[in-house]
């Protein structure tokens, strides 16, 4: 450190990361990041009292756990999209055709063919985009991109809305397109998994002093 040597042994640096032991500057933060030297004793390094300044991030056991959990969920979600979305889109199309106004057979056949082709294109685009997005999130998970952590955490919290809508759909209340009951059950299960993952990620975020991917902040 380049600061002027303080007159009092134990004095903290302006950023709170270092203290003078009488001979040299030493770290005021314990190696695990959980304790902070306040100039006279070690105290809990709470989130609200964490000093600001340059830091580097180290992986913890929680980092690997949350990366594995996020990857498993994203892989299952991609598999769900590939296998289930085409079936639910087909069910929606058939329901729409059944409830369409009566028209002459020639017009009805033409409309059915055009509508079927449009729905097929939408289904393929939905699957491709969803799988590509899951691949980006998995890559970002292992690259420890902060924005990926917050996207997973926030959208996981919003999945609570999906739980409600699928429960309502399963109960048969206010549906305009009839989906099979199993589609709603799968939707509820995946939404619950996503919500659980988001809650756990938030707990880790708080436990590791608002650090994405449960990493340990170590002062430079």
C-alpha positions as a Markdown table, in Angstrom:
| # | Residue | x | y | z |
|---|---|---|---|---|
| 1 | Unk | 0.0 | 0.0 | 0.0 |
| 2 | Unk | 1.1 | 3.5 | -0.7 |
| 3 | Unk | -0.7 | 5.3 | 2.0 |
| 4 | Unk | 1.3 | 7.2 | 4.6 |
| 5 | Unk | 2.1 | 5.0 | 7.6 |
| 6 | Unk | -0.3 | 5.8 | 10.4 |
| 7 | Unk | 1.0 | 6.8 | 13.9 |
| 8 | Unk | -1.3 | 4.3 | 15.7 |
| 9 | Unk | -0.9 | 0.6 | 15.4 |
| 10 | Unk | -4.1 | -1.0 | 14.3 |
| 11 | Unk | -5.4 | 1.9 | 12.3 |
| 12 | Unk | -7.5 | 1.0 | 9.2 |
| 13 | Unk | -6.9 | 2.3 | 5.7 |
| 14 | Unk | -9.5 | 4.6 | 4.2 |
| 15 | Unk | -11.1 | 1.8 | 2.2 |
| 16 | Unk | -11.4 | -0.4 | 5.3 |
| 17 | Unk | -9.5 | -3.3 | 3.6 |
| 18 | Unk | -6.2 | -2.9 | 5.4 |
| 19 | Unk | -4.8 | -2.1 | 8.8 |
| 20 | Unk | -1.3 | -1.3 | 10.1 |
| 21 | Unk | 0.2 | -3.8 | 12.4 |
| 22 | Unk | 3.0 | -1.5 | 13.4 |
| 23 | Unk | 5.3 | -2.8 | 10.6 |
| 24 | Unk | 3.2 | -3.3 | 7.5 |
| 25 | Unk | -0.2 | -3.2 | 5.9 |
| 26 | Unk | -2.1 | -6.5 | 6.3 |
| 27 | Unk | -5.6 | -7.5 | 5.2 |
| 28 | Unk | -8.5 | -6.5 | 7.4 |
| 29 | Unk | -10.7 | -9.2 | 5.9 |
| 30 | Unk | -10.4 | -12.9 | 6.9 |
| 31 | Unk | -9.5 | -15.4 | 4.1 |
| 32 | Unk | -13.1 | -16.7 | 4.0 |
| 33 | Unk | -14.5 | -13.2 | 3.8 |
| 34 | Unk | -16.7 | -13.8 | 6.9 |
| 35 | Unk | -14.8 | -11.6 | 9.4 |
| 36 | Unk | -13.5 | -8.1 | 9.4 |
| 37 | Unk | -10.9 | -6.4 | 11.6 |
| 38 | Unk | -12.4 | -3.2 | 13.0 |
| 39 | Unk | -9.1 | -1.9 | 14.4 |
| 40 | Unk | -9.4 | -3.7 | 17.8 |
| 41 | Unk | -11.1 | -7.0 | 17.2 |
| 42 | Unk | -12.5 | -9.4 | 14.6 |
| 43 | Unk | -16.2 | -8.8 | 13.9 |
| 44 | Unk | -18.7 | -10.4 | 11.5 |
| 45 | Unk | -18.3 | -9.0 | 8.0 |
| 46 | Unk | -22.0 | -8.3 | 7.4 |
| 47 | Unk | -23.3 | -7.4 | 4.0 |
| 48 | Unk | -24.2 | -3.9 | 5.1 |
| 49 | Unk | -20.8 | -3.2 | 6.6 |
| 50 | Unk | -18.7 | -4.6 | 3.8 |
| 51 | Unk | -16.2 | -2.0 | 2.8 |
| 52 | Unk | -15.9 | -0.8 | -0.8 |
| 53 | Unk | -12.8 | -1.1 | -2.8 |
| 54 | Unk | -11.1 | -3.3 | -5.4 |
| 55 | Unk | -11.6 | -7.0 | -4.9 |
| 56 | Unk | -11.1 | -10.3 | -6.7 |
| 57 | Unk | -13.5 | -13.2 | -6.6 |
| 58 | Unk | -12.6 | -16.8 | -5.6 |
| 59 | Unk | -14.8 | -19.8 | -6.1 |
| 60 | Unk | -16.4 | -21.6 | -3.2 |
| 61 | Unk | -18.1 | -25.0 | -2.7 |
| 62 | Unk | -21.5 | -23.2 | -3.2 |
| 63 | Unk | -20.3 | -21.9 | -6.5 |
| 64 | Unk | -20.0 | -25.4 | -8.0 |
| 65 | Unk | -23.3 | -26.5 | -6.4 |
| 66 | Unk | -25.3 | -23.6 | -7.9 |
| 67 | Unk | -23.6 | -24.0 | -11.3 |
| 68 | Unk | -24.5 | -27.7 | -11.4 |
| 69 | Unk | -28.1 | -27.1 | -10.2 |
| 70 | Unk | -28.6 | -24.3 | -12.8 |
| 71 | Unk | -27.2 | -26.5 | -15.6 |
| 72 | Unk | -29.4 | -29.4 | -14.7 |
| 73 | Unk | -32.5 | -27.2 | -14.6 |
| 74 | Unk | -31.6 | -25.6 | -17.9 |
| 75 | Unk | -30.9 | -28.9 | -19.6 |
| 76 | Unk | -34.2 | -30.3 | -18.4 |
| 77 | Unk | -36.0 | -27.2 | -19.5 |
| 78 | Unk | -34.5 | -27.5 | -23.0 |
| 79 | Unk | -35.5 | -31.2 | -23.2 |
| 80 | Unk | -39.0 | -30.2 | -22.0 |
| 81 | Unk | -39.3 | -27.5 | -24.7 |
| 82 | Unk | -38.2 | -30.0 | -27.5 |
| 83 | Unk | -40.6 | -32.7 | -26.4 |
| 84 | Unk | -43.6 | -30.9 | -25.0 |
| 85 | Unk | -44.0 | -27.6 | -26.8 |
| 86 | Unk | -44.7 | -29.2 | -30.2 |
| 87 | Unk | -47.5 | -31.3 | -28.6 |
| 88 | Unk | -49.1 | -28.4 | -26.8 |
| 89 | Unk | -48.9 | -26.2 | -29.9 |
| 90 | Unk | -50.6 | -28.9 | -31.8 |
| 91 | Unk | -53.3 | -29.2 | -29.1 |
| 92 | Unk | -53.9 | -25.4 | -29.3 |
| 93 | Unk | -54.2 | -25.6 | -33.1 |
| 94 | Unk | -56.7 | -28.4 | -33.0 |
| 95 | Unk | -58.7 | -26.5 | -30.4 |
| 96 | Unk | -58.7 | -23.4 | -32.5 |
| 97 | Unk | -59.9 | -25.3 | -35.5 |
| 98 | Unk | -62.7 | -26.9 | -33.6 |
| 99 | Unk | -64.0 | -23.6 | -32.3 |
| 100 | Unk | -63.7 | -21.7 | -35.6 |
| 101 | Unk | -66.9 | -20.6 | -37.4 |
| 102 | Unk | -68.5 | -23.0 | -39.8 |
| 103 | Unk | -67.4 | -22.5 | -43.4 |
| 104 | Unk | -67.8 | -24.5 | -46.6 |
| 105 | Unk | -65.5 | -27.6 | -46.8 |
| 106 | Unk | -63.2 | -26.1 | -49.5 |
| 107 | Unk | -62.5 | -23.0 | -47.5 |
| 108 | Unk | -62.2 | -24.9 | -44.3 |
| 109 | Unk | -59.6 | -27.3 | -45.8 |
| 110 | Unk | -57.6 | -24.4 | -47.2 |
| 111 | Unk | -57.7 | -22.5 | -43.9 |
| 112 | Unk | -56.6 | -25.7 | -42.0 |
| 113 | Unk | -53.7 | -26.2 | -44.3 |
| 114 | Unk | -52.4 | -22.6 | -44.0 |
| 115 | Unk | -53.0 | -22.5 | -40.3 |
| 116 | Unk | -51.2 | -25.8 | -39.8 |
| 117 | Unk | -48.2 | -24.6 | -41.7 |
| 118 | Unk | -48.1 | -21.3 | -39.8 |
| 119 | Unk | -48.3 | -23.2 | -36.4 |
| 120 | Unk | -45.5 | -25.6 | -37.5 |
| 121 | Unk | -43.3 | -22.7 | -38.4 |
| 122 | Unk | -44.0 | -21.0 | -35.0 |
| 123 | Unk | -43.4 | -24.2 | -33.2 |
| 124 | Unk | -40.0 | -24.8 | -34.9 |
| 125 | Unk | -38.9 | -21.2 | -34.2 |
| 126 | Unk | -40.0 | -21.4 | -30.6 |
| 127 | Unk | -38.0 | -24.6 | -30.0 |
| 128 | Unk | -34.9 | -23.3 | -31.8 |
| 129 | Unk | -34.9 | -20.0 | -29.9 |
| 130 | Unk | -35.6 | -21.7 | -26.6 |
| 131 | Unk | -32.8 | -24.3 | -27.0 |
| 132 | Unk | -30.3 | -21.6 | -28.2 |
| 133 | Unk | -31.2 | -19.4 | -25.2 |
| 134 | Unk | -30.7 | -22.3 | -22.8 |
| 135 | Unk | -27.3 | -23.0 | -24.4 |
| 136 | Unk | -26.3 | -19.3 | -23.8 |
| 137 | Unk | -27.4 | -19.5 | -20.2 |
| 138 | Unk | -25.5 | -22.7 | -19.6 |
| 139 | Unk | -22.4 | -21.3 | -21.1 |
| 140 | Unk | -22.8 | -18.1 | -19.0 |
| 141 | Unk | -23.3 | -20.2 | -15.9 |
| 142 | Unk | -19.9 | -21.9 | -16.2 |
| 143 | Unk | -18.3 | -18.6 | -17.3 |
| 144 | Unk | -19.8 | -17.0 | -14.2 |
| 145 | Unk | -21.5 | -14.2 | -16.0 |
| 146 | Unk | -23.2 | -11.9 | -13.4 |
| 147 | Unk | -26.1 | -11.0 | -15.7 |
| 148 | Unk | -26.9 | -14.7 | -16.2 |
| 149 | Unk | -27.1 | -15.2 | -12.4 |
| 150 | Unk | -29.5 | -12.3 | -12.0 |
| 151 | Unk | -31.6 | -13.4 | -15.1 |
| 152 | Unk | -32.0 | -16.9 | -13.6 |
| 153 | Unk | -32.8 | -15.5 | -10.2 |
| 154 | Unk | -35.4 | -12.9 | -11.4 |
| 155 | Unk | -37.1 | -15.1 | -14.0 |
| 156 | Unk | -37.2 | -17.9 | -11.5 |
| 157 | Unk | -39.0 | -15.7 | -9.1 |
| 158 | Unk | -41.5 | -14.7 | -11.8 |
| 159 | Unk | -42.2 | -18.4 | -12.5 |
| 160 | Unk | -44.6 | -18.2 | -9.5 |
| 161 | Unk | -47.0 | -16.6 | -12.0 |
| 162 | Unk | -46.7 | -19.7 | -14.2 |
| 163 | Unk | -47.6 | -21.9 | -11.3 |
| 164 | Unk | -50.9 | -19.9 | -10.8 |
| 165 | Unk | -51.8 | -19.9 | -14.5 |
| 166 | Unk | -51.2 | -23.7 | -14.8 |
| 167 | Unk | -53.2 | -24.4 | -11.7 |
| 168 | Unk | -56.0 | -22.3 | -13.2 |
| 169 | Unk | -55.7 | -24.1 | -16.5 |
| 170 | Unk | -55.7 | -27.5 | -14.8 |
| 171 | Unk | -58.9 | -26.6 | -13.0 |
| 172 | Unk | -60.5 | -25.7 | -16.3 |
| 173 | Unk | -61.2 | -22.0 | -15.4 |
| 174 | Unk | -61.1 | -19.4 | -18.2 |
| 175 | Unk | -59.3 | -21.4 | -20.8 |
| 176 | Unk | -59.6 | -20.4 | -24.4 |
| 177 | Unk | -57.3 | -23.2 | -25.8 |
| 178 | Unk | -57.8 | -26.6 | -24.3 |
| 179 | Unk | -54.4 | -28.2 | -23.4 |
| 180 | Unk | -54.0 | -31.7 | -22.0 |
| 181 | Unk | -53.9 | -32.0 | -18.3 |
| 182 | Unk | -50.4 | -33.5 | -18.3 |
| 183 | Unk | -49.1 | -30.3 | -20.0 |
| 184 | Unk | -50.3 | -28.2 | -17.1 |
| 185 | Unk | -48.8 | -30.7 | -14.6 |
| 186 | Unk | -45.5 | -30.5 | -16.3 |
| 187 | Unk | -45.7 | -26.7 | -16.3 |
| 188 | Unk | -46.4 | -26.7 | -12.6 |
| 189 | Unk | -43.5 | -29.0 | -11.8 |
| 190 | Unk | -41.0 | -27.1 | -13.9 |
| 191 | Unk | -42.2 | -23.7 | -12.4 |
| 192 | Unk | -41.8 | -25.1 | -8.9 |
| 193 | Unk | -38.2 | -26.3 | -9.8 |
| 194 | Unk | -37.3 | -22.9 | -11.2 |
| 195 | Unk | -38.8 | -21.0 | -8.2 |
| 196 | Unk | -36.9 | -23.3 | -5.8 |
| 197 | Unk | -33.7 | -22.6 | -7.7 |
| 198 | Unk | -34.3 | -18.9 | -7.7 |
| 199 | Unk | -34.9 | -18.8 | -3.9 |
| 200 | Unk | -31.7 | -20.8 | -3.3 |
| 201 | Unk | -29.7 | -18.5 | -5.5 |
| 202 | Unk | -31.0 | -15.5 | -3.6 |
| 203 | Unk | -30.0 | -17.1 | -0.3 |
| 204 | Unk | -26.5 | -17.7 | -1.6 |
| 205 | Unk | -26.4 | -14.2 | -3.0 |
| 206 | Unk | -27.1 | -12.9 | 0.5 |
| 207 | Unk | -24.8 | -15.3 | 2.3 |
| 208 | Unk | -21.9 | -14.4 | 0.1 |
| 209 | Unk | -22.3 | -10.6 | 0.5 |
| 210 | Unk | -24.3 | -10.0 | -2.7 |
| 211 | Unk | -21.8 | -11.8 | -4.8 |
| 212 | Unk | -23.1 | -13.6 | -7.9 |
| 213 | Unk | -22.4 | -17.3 | -8.2 |
| 214 | Unk | -21.7 | -17.5 | -4.5 |
| 215 | Unk | -18.1 | -16.4 | -4.9 |
| 216 | Unk | -15.9 | -15.0 | -2.2 |
| 217 | Unk | -14.7 | -11.4 | -2.5 |
| 218 | Unk | -11.1 | -11.0 | -1.5 |
| 219 | Unk | -9.6 | -7.5 | -1.3 |
| 220 | Unk | -6.7 | -6.7 | -3.6 |
